[in-house]
Amino acid sequence: MPVKPIPMQEFTDKVGNIYEAIVATAKRSRQIHDDLKIELAQRLETIKALTSTTELEEDLEVTTTNPDQLKISLEFEQRPKPTETALQEMADKTVTFRYKETAPVVPKEPETE
């Protein structure tokens, strides 16, 4: 699989702080990956339900490939990778992120006895 290089100077110009952009892009990439994983599992589950057989897989000496399953797997392999999609979203500024709000730290007063 070829690696698609990204012009970092153009990316930096679009996003501002590169470190914030990397963290936000990584989190968005994980979200996209999780969504794709759920979608694939759901689609494969429907195929398994439709083609369930009464024989156990252990009894089968020859494994057969379901063409519908293969078609779905190939479709998912041809989709753009989650990291590539997240980088494009970040460059297009379609992703928004915010800082996690932290509670203010209140110093303890020394105890007097």
JOQUI-V20297 format. One line per field, one symbol per residue. ss: DSSP state (A for helix, B for strand, O for the rest). psi: psi as a letter, one per 40 degrees, with the letter a starting at -180 (. if undefined). burial: I if it has 24 or more other C-alpha atoms within 12 Angstrom, else O. A space follows every 50 residues. Layout:
ss->???
psi->???
burial->???
//
This chain:
ss->OOOOOOOAAAAAAAAOOAAAAAAAAAAAAAAAAAAAAAAAAAAAAAAAAA OOOOOOAAAOOOOOOOAAAAAAAAAAAAOOOAAAAAAAAAAAOOOOOOOO OOOOOOOOOOOOO
psi->hihhihhddddddddbhddddddddddddddddddddddddddddddddd fiieiiddehdhhihhdddddddddddeiiiddddddddddefehiiiih hiiihhiiihhh.
burial->OOOOOOOOOOIOOOIOOOOOIOOIIIOIIOOIOOOOOOOIOOOIOOOOOO OOOOOOOOOOOOOOOOOOIOOOOOOOOOOOOIIOIIIIIIIOOOOOOOOO OOOOOOOOOOOOO
//
